[in-house]
Amino acid sequence: MTQHDFLVEIGCEELPPKSLVALAEAFRDAVVTGLDGAGLSHDDALAYCTPRRLAVLVGKVIDRQPEQRVERRGPPVSAAFDAAGKPTRAATAFAESCGVKVDELTRINDARGEFLFCRTTRAGEQASKLLPGIVQKALDALPIARRMRWGAGTVQFVRPVHWVVMLHGDQVVPAEILGLQAGRMTRGHRFHARKPIALRSPGGYLAALSKGHVLADFEARRDRIRAGALAAAEAEGGVAVIDPAVLDEVTSLTEWPVPLAGHFDPRFLDLPPEVLVATLQDHQRYFPVRSKNGKLLPRFIAVANIESKGPPQVRAGNERVVRPRLVDAAFFYAADRKSTLASRREALASVTFQAQLGSLADKSARITALAAQIARVAGQDPEAAQRAAELAKCDLVTAMVGEFPELQGIMGRYYALNDGEPEGVADAIAEQYLPRFAGDALPATGAGLALAVADKLDTLVGIFAIGQKPTGTKDPYGLRRSALGVLRILIETGIGLDLRELIRSALDSVRADLARLEGKQPPEDLVAEIYDYMMERLRTWYLEGGHSITTEMFDAVLDTRPVSPLDFDDRLRALASFLRLPDAASLIAANKRIANILRKAGEQPSPRVDPGLLADSNERQLATEVETLRQDVERLVTARQYAAALTRLASLRPAVDAFFDHVLVMAEDVRVRANRLALLGALQRLFLHIANLSRLPG
Amino acid sequence: MSTKIMKMPPRTFQDLILALQRYWAEQGCVLLQPYDMEVGAGTFHTATFLRAIGPEPWNAAYVQPSRRPTDGRYGDNPFRLQHYYQFQVVMKPSPIDFIDRYLGSLTALGIDPLTHDIRLVEDNWESPTLGAWGLGWEIWLNGMEVTQFTYFQQAGGLDCRPVMGEITYGLERLAMYLQGVESVYDLLWTAGPAGRVTYGDVYHQNEVEQSTFNFEQADAPSLFAEFDQREMNCRALLDVSLPLPAYEQTLKASHVFNLLDARKAISVTERQRYILRVRALARGVASAYYASREAQGFPMLRQP
């Protein structure tokens, strides 16, 4: 069988940069799924994307499908032949549709009755006949947030489509895709290559585009930008600050990237560096430049999409854009500092946090109480936490945060310091939104930690209380992130707070506000629901986090309902190391067996083992060891030394094995039986101090 | 490589307008004049919002003075104005080479795309008050946004079929760039036989006085009353199937809302309610306008 590379390219008006890579990869994956589904064997598939194109190049796609087996069910036999045994219209029509004669049909007899059945083989279809459908299906399935129409047509896509290339080997695959006839003509750079480019074969795709000033390979383009930005910054005596998200976005905005350095007035260096970075990076997609000692330089690296005939004009243009933005920022910074943060608290009353949950002032009051409480329990300074919480939301009504919402908290810190607030308070204000994303830093100060937990819990509990908990993919208030943020802080900073207690406190404040604002009261069992929700987030975090934790291990610990997330984590770690012990498997089996026996026995075993009723030496041995271990284990559990406790428990293995080998639990004597169940109950309780091992796979 | 002689950039503000008008007239657009009421953007002109509705083709270009009371800075800020100009182009159905036509307009203004970095950066547009949205870009010229480019998908809650394409140039920004000035007030409006006149000569006093009015003098109680009255008028006019006069009442209500917003007379929660009230009017007008065109058999479809 012959095979040829396959290329499909969809040429568009400029695609949305933030979803470009996801679209390209989804396109590639769907094309591969389609090829596999059709039985068209192939080699590796590569995704290419630029602002003006999505392309998939698949190596060695076979030219024709293998022979296809066709199995089809026809009409019931009862309807297939008339009284004279002659085939009815239904039978002949079915045979015809299968391309065979009626007497070539077989029968199938199953639960549904007896039917005519066709079992034939069909020659495989040519790839060129199947590829259009595969591509169309892949395009239909792309994860496009909003499809659009253009002109007078009815076709819908991410952006208007201008050309479609489909080549299998050096042959155009005849197809109409997105309203256009597929061909071999692609386009180069919008300005550098004004004429269409003919592609001879898929293999020459990258080279042909490169001649047309298009670097179609995303990674290569990204590398070129990174290297170019670093070199341009180096020439300015600094280091380019390259945020990966900005780098990706710039890569998605250019086909032929040309980094170039620009300057701005050094007097703007008096602004907080975060403001400069927000202006340069978030608003303009420039890379800021730092000196070798880490301070920002009055420089930036812009990435043009053109090899300009007049680079100074491009540079001057970009410098012009930065100026008014920095002038604005400097104005806001000066104006904001004329009022204290504390004086802005009044204004919070007129800003809605959430219609049912009241204003930002209401939220502030709630988190102030909660943050102080958390700080107290966690052994931190409650006054700093309380002050920070009172001021926490005040920067939301400053001009700077109005213009740069991403600087919330950060500006609060600068303004608090300007007002002469203690450094601990100012830092806590900045830390309240941590962690902002997976892998982000956690609050470093005690007050910051209390405030960050309080703020997130208030949002989480409040939104649950008004019945808007996340569903499916809808999480408009970012509650998944909030829940995980709270858990990460409580675990990673090592403060063992009682999570249910925290939820209850937060909920009490929310209930009081709902009553005051005449809202509907939430159901009674909400604490449990929120706790369960958070535990599920925790499960996902462990399972996805490369912690080598399984869902069964998580359940084993969850069964013990640990009070604090920190305790949860300790138990889980201890369990993980226990499972590496040679005795673990046998003890898990024993725990399962005990759980089964106790469940079947139905009744609660007596809490006390009566030594007088221990008849067999094996059970006496186990009882002695359990009793000796009990005090050890309880002491270790109280000290939260779960790994040590489990290691001690592992020493029980020979006694447990011997017990099950030689002792019949369900003895005829009711009292002996009850006593043996009591012994097993005592043994189970020892393990349950740490985790429910019977949850683990045996 | 052939050397093409680039046009010289227009020297004055009015030359810029004339150049854009000439260019888009050549593209087949009806050259219109501004709508004679206060609006927040060129989109509010009937030539965009109402013509986006229904199946009839439509191509137009016009300057639209736009009022954004909250953007006033008493004439002190070199970039921000509460009254400024947009140059608006609409083509329906949007031609497949709409972007190329737009780029042609830049070339006509002496902006060489092989010298300057021209970029289309995703920026989708939504007008909550008009119940309209579309997908498109802001156009960056060496990093500066100079134009908004949108394919309308819905207007007044109705699907746009065919799709109207809309181009909105920020005239002051573009002129400042072309003239290389640092303050909008330094823009040369004209330099003819009667001498030089700057943007400041024409508009500075207006910015100072109108900012004062918007932020300090506008009378909130009477504006609230006016909003209610305009809303009532609009509904009454819709009841007697007069979509165009009804639309003017919607425009009035929208402007009154903007003034109240500038006066900070509307709380955040209330703000949303007012926006929804204007949107309800715009939707009513859109449906009524569609019905009126339909009743006439969509006259512009009859063109050869």
Interface residues (C-beta under 8 A of the other chain):
Chain A: E13 E14 L15 P16 P17 K18 P51 R146 M148 R149 W150 G151 A152 G153 R159 P160 H162 R190 F191 H192 L253 Q284 Y286 A302 A304 N305 I306 S308 K309 G310 Q313 V314 A316 G317 N318 R320 V321 V322 R323 P324 V327 D328 S350 V351 T352 A355
Chain B: P78 F79 P93 S94 P95 I96 I99 D112 P113 L114 T115 H116 D117 I118 R119 L120 V121 E122 N124 G134 L135 W137 L141 N142 G143 M144 Y151 Q153 C160 R161 P162 V163 G165 Y177 E182 S267 V268 T269
